[in-house]
């Protein structure tokens, strides 16, 4: 992988896996969930693995931990030796916490359990981004080092600034190079002392060294100092000072050799900054600026001492993040993650370790904190979440929390973390329905606002479709699903540009293609939450036609779900009899004639007959 390239057209993955079924499962999962073409080479043995990473460049390595004849540590060492810039992710069915921490310490990018492949896409995306950041920083370092070496070579070949001063510091002679360094003319400098052009913060050090030189304690000295230039700016210089004596032994003057080192000093400052940045990135999450999982695991070990007892751990998981991503976009999902991170930081203490340890997962280590205090912090977090508003007054961040406390030295902090995670899972089950209901209400409000549809339109569809459903003797569950479908069938229009939805002129081919994506977008949104899963397939099919000329799948006849066929008629009738941005409403009679005309082509003829009997 060329780490300097911003866009990867095809993700090249090396799979080190001794189970062909597991390798294929991982490949299929990535193909379904990753937003680009996937090419995966699969190897099983150490020899094949070394050959692959020696002969090809990969964007990421996915390696099992337990392998025939060697293990994940050996595989990691081969990767570090042969392709050190390639991210290495351990994907395994079982790995102990200590082994996982050791892998991360030894240079592994992440580890993902095979029963939690949902994390793998995020882990790969994060690994690729971090690898690119590291490559960029290394390139910056290399550029800075190259710049410094070039600057030093220039120093060796260029003339240096030279000045002669009296024991009182009065300048009596300068060369042209020195004049160019400080920006004064020779005439101006001969009326000044070196103290006049020395930066005030460096003057004391220079004067102390000069005093030692004049006393005979030293014969020469060299310092880095700043000169104030004529234009008010300062220049960094390496000053070497020597006392020049006459043959008689009497002091003649003080000579200073001045090299301009401004560029090198600025490079050193920049290099120090980049080194600090590299160190920072290795222990922080790039999105939230919280600590990352590697730091969390290290601190868990470091703080596991008697002096820190009681020590509590809080585990947190964001509610409905996938639904937010699908309904509002990943940018909004990232905003929720960032807001949650800010809330956690605002509710924590300076000594608390607050980390993002997964895509939507957070961990907090609370030294010297009992269970009651941990619960109080959870309550503060819940209260703070309710005050945040991310989308007008419609969506706020929600997180489920669980905590556990280690009271005695004999207890395992790893077990405490497991108990905290189990506590969080129980809380998440209690929170999930209210969190999802809130997000669904938000989606409905935004859908009505963005798609130009109205609640009155939805109510009309509910009334008409219910009449058909009762006539067809649908069950109560089907009638309830039909009502929900009538309200949210156009949920996918949230993902379509508002300018297209409200356009009065005829749509272009490209715009029409964009419009036709909304059933699939709505299908993905519906599948993201249990409350909408029952109508997901109906949402996908509500623009299919009886004659098979609909979209997106081109289903025909009774292959189209019954509820989708019902909605297709009532939605078309309501659209025809009400004003739209692009046309005025038809009369009821004209719409009825259109339904009759399209029965058997666009609409199910039997349902069309039932509908006409209802509206006539």
C-alpha positions in Angstrom: 0.0 0.0 0.0 1.3 3.5 -0.9 0.7 5.2 2.4 0.9 8.6 0.7 -2.2 7.9 -1.4 -5.4 9.4 -0.1 -7.8 7.2 -2.1 -7.6 3.4 -2.3 -9.4 2.0 -5.3 -9.1 -1.6 -4.1 -8.4 -2.9 -0.6 -5.6 -5.5 -0.7 -5.8 -7.8 2.3 -3.6 -10.7 3.3 -5.5 -13.3 5.3 -3.4 -15.6 7.5 -6.0 -18.2 8.6 -5.8 -21.9 9.0 -9.6 -22.3 8.6 -10.7 -21.8 5.0 -14.3 -21.5 6.2 -13.3 -18.7 8.6 -11.3 -16.9 5.9 -14.2 -17.1 3.5 -16.6 -15.8 6.2 -14.3 -12.8 6.9 -14.0 -12.1 3.1 -17.7 -12.3 2.6 -18.4 -10.0 5.6 -15.9 -7.4 4.3 -17.4 -7.6 0.7 -20.8 -6.9 2.1 -19.9 -4.2 4.6 -16.8 -2.4 3.2 -17.3 0.5 0.8 -14.8 -0.6 -1.8 -13.6 -3.5 -3.9 -11.9 -6.2 -1.7 -9.0 -8.4 -2.9 -7.9 -11.0 -0.4 -5.0 -13.4 -0.6 -5.3 -16.3 1.7 -2.4 -18.2 3.3 -2.3 -20.9 6.0 1.4 -21.6 6.7 4.3 -19.6 8.0 6.2 -20.2 4.7 3.3 -19.0 2.6 2.9 -16.0 4.8 6.5 -14.9 4.6 6.5 -15.4 0.9 3.3 -13.3 0.5 4.4 -10.3 2.5 7.9 -10.4 0.9 6.6 -10.4 -2.6 3.5 -8.1 -2.4 2.3 -5.0 -0.7 -0.9 -5.2 1.3 -3.1 -2.5 2.8 -3.7 -4.7 5.9 -2.9 -8.1 7.3 -5.7 -10.1 9.1 -4.1 -12.9 11.1 -5.4 -15.6 13.3 -3.7 -16.0 16.7 -3.4 -19.8 16.9 -1.7 -21.1 13.7 -0.2 -24.4 12.6 3.5 -24.4 13.7 3.5 -20.8 14.9 1.3 -18.1 16.5 0.3 -14.5 16.2 3.4 -13.2 17.9 5.7 -14.8 15.4 3.5 -13.6 12.5 3.6 -10.1 13.9 7.4 -10.2 14.1 7.6 -11.3 10.5 5.4 -8.4 9.5 7.4 -5.9 11.5 10.6 -7.1 9.9 9.4 -7.3 6.3 6.5 -4.8 6.0 6.6 -2.6 9.1 4.2 0.0 7.8 1.4 -2.5 7.0 -1.4 -2.6 9.7 -1.6 -5.9 11.5 -5.0 -6.9 12.9 -5.4 -10.1 14.9 -8.8 -11.7 14.0 -9.2 -14.7 16.3 -11.8 -16.9 17.9 -10.1 -16.7 21.3 -7.3 -14.7 22.8 -6.5 -14.0 26.4 -6.5 -10.5 27.7 -2.8 -10.7 28.5 -1.9 -12.0 25.0 -4.0 -9.2 23.4 -2.3 -6.5 25.4 1.1 -8.0 24.5 0.2 -8.1 20.9 -0.8 -4.4 21.0 2.4 -3.5 22.9 4.5 -5.4 20.3 3.0 -3.4 17.5 -0.3 -5.0 16.5 -2.8 -2.4 15.3 -5.9 -4.0 16.9 -7.5 -7.3 17.6 -11.0 -8.4 16.7 -12.9 -11.4 17.9 -14.4 -13.6 15.2 -17.7 -13.5 17.0 -17.7 -9.7 16.7 -16.9 -9.2 13.0 -19.1 -6.1 13.1 -16.0 -4.3 14.5 -13.7 -5.4 11.7 -14.7 -2.8 9.1 -14.2 0.0 11.6 -10.9 -1.5 12.8 -9.6 -1.8 9.2 -10.7 1.8 8.4 -9.0 3.1 11.6 -5.9 1.0 10.9 -5.5 2.3 7.4 -6.0 5.9 8.5 -3.5 5.6 11.4 -1.0 3.9 9.1 -1.4 6.8 6.6 -1.0 9.3 9.5 2.2 7.5 10.6 3.5 7.4 7.1 2.8 11.1 6.6 4.5 11.9 9.9 7.5 9.8 8.9 7.6 11.7 5.6 7.5 15.0 7.5 10.3 13.8 9.7 12.4 12.7 6.8 11.8 16.0 5.0 12.8 17.9 8.1 15.9 15.8 8.6 16.8 16.3 4.9 16.2 20.0 5.3 18.5 20.2 8.3 21.2 18.2 6.6 21.0 20.5 3.5 21.1 23.5 5.8 24.3 22.2 7.6 25.9 21.6 4.2 25.1 25.2 3.2 26.6 26.4 6.5 29.9 24.5 5.8 30.2 26.1 2.4 28.9 29.6 3.1 30.7 32.6 4.5 30.0 33.3 8.2 29.3 36.5 10.0 32.3 38.0 11.8 32.4 40.9 14.2 35.0 42.5 16.5 34.0 44.2 19.7 35.8 45.9 22.6 35.8 44.6 26.1 32.8 47.0 26.7 30.9 45.3 23.9 31.2 48.2 21.4 31.2 46.9 17.8 34.4 48.0 16.0 34.3 45.9 12.8 31.8 43.6 11.0 31.7 41.8 7.7 29.0 41.9 5.0 27.6 38.5 6.0 27.0 39.6 9.5 25.3 42.7 8.2 23.0 40.5 6.1 22.2 38.3 9.1 21.0 41.1 11.4 19.7 43.5 8.6 21.8 46.5 9.6 24.4 48.4 7.5 28.0 48.4 8.5 27.7 52.1 9.3 24.8 51.5 11.6 26.4 48.6 13.4 29.6 50.6 14.1 27.6 53.0 16.2 26.1 50.2 18.4 27.2 47.5 20.9 26.5 43.8 20.6 24.1 44.3 23.6 21.9 46.5 21.5 21.1 43.7 19.0 21.0 40.8 21.4 17.6 39.5 22.3 16.8 40.6 25.9 16.1 37.0 27.0 19.6 35.8 25.8 21.7 38.8 27.0 22.4 37.6 30.6 23.8 34.3 29.4 26.0 36.0 26.8 27.3 38.6 29.3 28.1 35.9 32.0 30.2 33.9 29.5 31.9 37.1 28.3 32.9 37.9 31.9 34.4 34.5 32.4 36.3 34.9 29.1 37.7 38.3 30.2 38.7 36.9 33.6 40.7 34.2 31.9 38.5 31.3 33.2 37.8 30.2 29.6 39.6 30.9 26.3 36.5 30.6 24.2 32.8 29.9 24.4 30.0 29.0 22.0 26.3 29.6 22.6 23.1 29.7 20.7 21.4 33.0 21.0 19.0 35.3 19.2 19.8 38.6 17.6 17.1 41.3 17.1 17.1 42.4 13.5 16.5 45.9 12.3 13.0 45.0 11.2 12.1 43.8 14.7 12.2 40.1 14.0 14.8 37.9 15.6 17.4 35.5 14.1 18.8 32.4 15.8 22.6 32.3 15.7 25.4 30.0 16.8 27.9 32.4 18.3 31.5 31.4 18.9 33.5 33.9 20.9 37.3 34.1 21.3 39.7 36.7 22.8 42.3 37.9 20.4 45.6 39.0 21.9 48.4 41.2 20.5 52.0 39.8 20.5 52.6 41.8 23.6 50.0 39.7 25.4 47.6 42.6 25.6 43.9 42.0 24.7 43.2 43.4 21.3 39.5 42.7 20.8 36.8 40.1 21.2 36.0 38.2 18.0 32.6 36.6 17.4 31.9 34.1 14.6 28.2 34.1 13.8 26.3 31.4 12.0 22.6 31.8 11.1 20.9 28.7 12.5 17.3 30.0 12.3 16.2 27.4 9.8 17.7 24.5 11.9 16.1 25.8 15.1 12.7 26.1 13.5 13.2 22.6 12.1 14.1 21.3 15.6 11.0 22.9 17.0 8.9 21.4 14.2 10.5 18.1 14.6 9.9 18.1 18.4 6.3 19.0 17.7 5.9 16.1 15.2 7.5 13.7 17.7 5.1 14.8 20.3 2.3 14.3 17.8 3.4 10.8 17.0 3.6 9.9 20.7 0.1 11.5 21.2 -1.5 9.5 18.3 -0.1 6.2 19.6 -2.3 6.5 22.7 -5.3 8.6 21.6 -8.3 8.0 19.4 -8.2 10.0 16.2 -11.9 11.0 16.2 -12.6 11.8 19.8 -9.2 12.7 21.3 -9.9 10.3 24.1 -7.4 7.6 25.1 -7.5 4.6 22.8 -7.8 0.9 23.7 -4.1 0.3 23.8 -3.6 3.0 26.5 -6.7 1.7 28.4 -5.3 -1.8 28.6 -1.9 -0.5 29.8 -3.5 1.8 32.4 -5.7 -1.1 33.6 -2.5 -3.0 34.4 -0.7 0.0 35.9 -3.5 1.0 38.2 -4.2 -2.5 39.5 -2.5 -2.0 42.8 -3.7 -2.0 46.4 -3.0 1.8 46.7 -5.8 2.5 44.1 -8.5 0.4 45.8 -11.4 0.6 45.5 -11.1 0.8 41.8 -14.2 1.0 39.6 -14.7 0.4 35.8 -17.5 1.9 33.8 -18.3 0.4 30.4 -20.5 2.3 27.9 -22.1 1.6 24.5 -23.8 4.2 22.4 -27.5 3.5 21.7 -28.8 3.4 18.2 -25.6 4.4 16.5 -26.2 2.2 13.4 -29.7 3.7 13.1 -28.3 7.2 13.3 -25.6 6.4 10.7 -28.2 5.0 8.3 -30.9 7.6 9.0 -28.8 10.8 9.3 -25.4 9.8 7.7 -22.1 8.7 9.1 -21.1 12.4 9.7 -23.9 12.6 12.2 -22.9 9.3 13.7 -19.4 10.7 14.2 -20.9 13.8 15.7 -22.8 11.6 18.2 -19.5 9.8 19.1 -17.7 13.1 19.6 -20.5 14.5 21.7 -20.6 11.4 23.9 -16.8 11.7 24.3 -17.1 15.3 25.4 -19.9 14.4 27.9 -17.7 11.6 29.4 -14.7 14.0 29.7 -16.9 16.7 31.3 -18.2 14.2 33.9 -14.9 12.7 34.8 -12.0 13.7 37.0 -8.4 14.5 36.0 -7.2 11.1 37.3 -9.9 9.0 35.5 -8.9 7.1 32.4 -11.6 7.7 29.8 -11.0 5.8 26.5 -12.8 4.9 23.3 -12.2 1.2 23.1 -14.3 0.4 20.0 -16.5 1.9 17.4 -19.4 2.7 19.8 -17.8 1.5 23.0 -16.2 3.4 25.8 -14.3 2.4 29.0 -13.6 4.5 32.1 -11.2 3.4 34.9 -11.9 5.2 38.2 -9.1 4.9 40.7 -10.1 5.1 44.4 -13.8 5.1 43.6 -16.4 2.9 45.2 -19.5 1.5 43.6 -21.8 4.3 44.8 -19.5 7.0 43.4 -19.3 5.1 40.1 -23.1 5.0 40.0 -23.2 8.8 40.7 -20.9 9.4 37.7 -23.2 7.2 35.5 -26.1 9.4 36.6 -24.2 12.6 35.8 -23.5 11.2 32.3 -27.2 10.3 31.7 -28.3 13.8 32.9 -25.7 15.5 30.7 -26.9 13.5 27.6 -30.4 14.9 28.0 -29.1 18.4 27.7 -27.3 17.9 24.4 -29.1 18.6 21.1 -27.4 17.5 17.9 -30.2 18.0 15.3 -32.4 20.9 16.3 -34.4 19.5 19.2 -34.8 16.0 17.7 -31.8 13.9 18.3 -29.6 13.7 21.4 -26.8 11.3 22.3 -27.7 8.3 24.3 -25.4 5.8 25.9 -26.0 2.7 28.1 -23.6 2.3 31.0 -22.7 -0.4 33.4 -20.1 -0.5 36.2 -18.4 -2.8 38.6 -15.9 -2.3 41.5 -12.8 -4.1 42.7 -12.8 -3.9 46.5 -10.0 -6.4 47.5 -6.5 -7.0 46.1 -7.3 -10.7 45.5 -10.0 -9.8 43.0 -9.1 -9.7 39.3 -9.6 -6.4 37.5 -10.2 -8.3 34.3 -13.2 -9.9 36.0 -14.4 -6.5 37.1 -14.3 -5.3 33.5 -16.3 -8.3 32.5 -18.9 -7.6 35.2 -19.1 -4.0 34.1 -19.6 -5.0 30.5 -22.4 -7.5 31.6 -24.0 -4.7 33.6 -23.9 -2.4 30.6 -25.5 -5.1 28.4 -28.4 -5.4 30.9 -28.8 -1.7 30.9 -28.7 -1.5 27.1 -31.6 -4.0 26.9 -33.6 -1.6 29.2 -32.6 1.5 27.2 -32.9 0.2 23.7 -36.6 0.6 23.1 -36.8 4.2 24.4 -33.7 5.2 22.5 -34.8 3.7 19.2 -38.3 5.2 19.6 -36.8 8.6 20.1 -34.6 8.2 17.0 -37.6 6.9 14.9 -39.6 9.9 15.9 -36.7 12.1 14.8 -36.5 10.3 11.5 -40.3 10.7 10.9 -40.1 14.5 11.6 -37.1 14.9 9.3 -38.6 12.7 6.6 -41.8 14.8 6.5 -39.7 18.0 6.4 -37.2 16.9 3.8 -39.3 14.7 1.4 -42.0 17.4 1.0 -44.5 14.8 2.3 -46.9 15.7 5.1 -48.5 14.0 8.0 -51.9 14.5 6.4 -50.6 12.5 3.4 -49.6 9.7 5.7 -53.0 9.8 7.5 -54.8 9.5 4.1 -52.7 6.6 3.2 -53.3 4.9 6.5 -57.1 5.3 6.1 -57.2 4.1 2.5 -54.8 1.2 3.0 -56.6 0.1 6.2 -59.9 0.0 4.3 -58.4 -2.3 1.7 -56.7 -4.5 4.4 -60.0 -5.0 6.3 -61.8 -5.8 3.1 -59.0 -8.4 2.3 -59.4 -9.8 5.9 -55.8 -9.0 6.8 -54.7 -10.0 10.4 -54.3 -7.3 13.1 -50.5 -7.7 12.8 -50.7 -7.1 9.0 -52.9 -4.1 9.5 -50.5 -2.6 12.1 -47.6 -3.2 9.7 -49.6 -1.6 6.9 -50.2 1.5 9.0 -46.5 1.8 9.8 -45.6 1.2 6.1 -48.1 4.0 5.1 -46.3 6.4 7.4 -42.6 5.4 6.7 -42.5 4.0 3.2 -40.6 7.0 1.9 -38.1 7.0 4.8 -35.3 6.5 2.2 -35.9 10.0 0.8 -33.9 11.3 3.7 -30.9 10.2 1.8 -31.9 12.1 -1.4 -30.9 15.7 -2.0 -33.6 18.2 -1.0 -33.0 20.1 -4.3 -34.0 17.0 -6.3 -37.1 16.3 -4.1 -38.4 19.8 -4.5 -37.5 20.4 -8.1 -40.4 21.7 -10.2 -38.9 21.0 -13.6 -38.5 17.6 -15.2 -35.8 15.5 -13.6 -32.7 14.6 -15.5 -31.7 11.0 -16.0 -29.1 11.3 -13.3 -31.6 12.9 -10.9 -34.2 10.2 -11.6 -31.6 7.5 -11.0 -30.9 9.2 -7.6 -34.6 9.3 -6.7 -34.9 5.5 -7.5 -32.4 4.8 -4.8 -34.7 5.7 -2.0 -36.4 2.3 -1.5 -33.0 0.7 -1.0 -31.9 3.5 1.4 -35.2 3.1 3.3 -34.7 -0.7 3.5 -31.3 -0.2 5.1 -32.7 2.3 7.6 -35.6 0.0 8.5 -33.3 -2.9 9.0 -31.2 -0.9 11.5 -33.8 -1.1 14.3 -36.1 -3.9 15.5 -39.2 -1.7 15.4 -38.9 -1.3 11.7 -37.5 -4.6 10.6 -41.0 -6.1 9.9 -41.7 -3.5 7.2 -38.1 -3.4 5.7 -39.0 -5.7 2.8 -42.2 -3.8 2.1 -40.3 -0.5 2.0 -37.9 -2.0 -0.5 -40.7 -3.2 -2.8 -43.2 -0.3 -2.7 -42.2 0.9 -6.2 -42.3 -2.5 -7.9 -44.9 -3.0 -10.6 -47.3 -5.9 -11.3 -45.8 -6.3 -14.8 -42.2 -6.4 -13.5 -41.2 -3.0 -14.8 -40.8 -1.4 -11.4 -37.7 -0.9 -9.3 -35.3 -1.6 -7.6 -35.6 -5.4 -8.2 -38.0 -5.7 -11.1 -40.3 -8.1 -9.2 -43.4 -9.2 -10.9 -46.9 -10.2 -9.9 -47.3 -12.0 -6.5 -43.6 -12.0 -6.0 -44.1 -8.5 -4.8 -45.1 -8.5 -1.1 -48.9 -8.0 -0.6 -48.5 -4.9 1.6 -46.3 -3.3 -0.9 -48.9 -3.9 -3.6 -51.6 -2.3 -1.5 -49.5 0.7 -0.7 -48.5 1.2 -4.4 -52.2 1.8 -5.3 -53.1 4.1 -2.4 -49.9 6.1 -2.6 -50.3 6.6 -6.4 -54.0 7.7 -5.9 -53.1 10.2 -3.2 -50.2 11.5 -5.2 -52.5 12.1 -8.2 -55.2 13.8 -6.2 -53.0 16.2 -4.4 -50.7 19.0 -5.6 -47.0 18.2 -6.1 -44.1 20.5 -6.6 -43.9 19.4 -10.3 -47.7 19.4 -11.2 -51.2 20.3 -10.0 -53.6 17.7 -8.6 -55.9 15.6 -10.8 -59.6 15.3 -10.1 -60.8 12.2 -8.2 -62.5 11.0 -11.4 -59.3 11.4 -13.5 -57.3 9.5 -10.8 -59.8 6.7 -10.7 -59.6 6.3 -14.5 -55.8 6.2 -14.2 -56.0 3.4 -11.6 -58.4 1.5 -13.9 -56.1 2.0 -16.9 -53.0 0.7 -15.0 -54.7 -2.3 -13.3 -52.8 -5.4 -14.5 -49.7 -3.4 -15.5 -48.6 -1.1 -12.7 -51.1 -2.4 -10.1 -52.4 -5.7 -8.8 -55.7 -6.0 -10.7 -57.5 -7.7 -7.8 -56.4 -5.1 -5.2 -57.2 -2.3 -7.8 -60.7 -3.7 -8.0 -61.1 -3.7 -4.2 -59.7 -0.1 -4.0 -62.1 1.2 -6.7 -65.1 -0.3 -4.9 -64.0 1.6 -1.8 -63.4 5.0 -3.4 -66.3 4.9 -5.8 
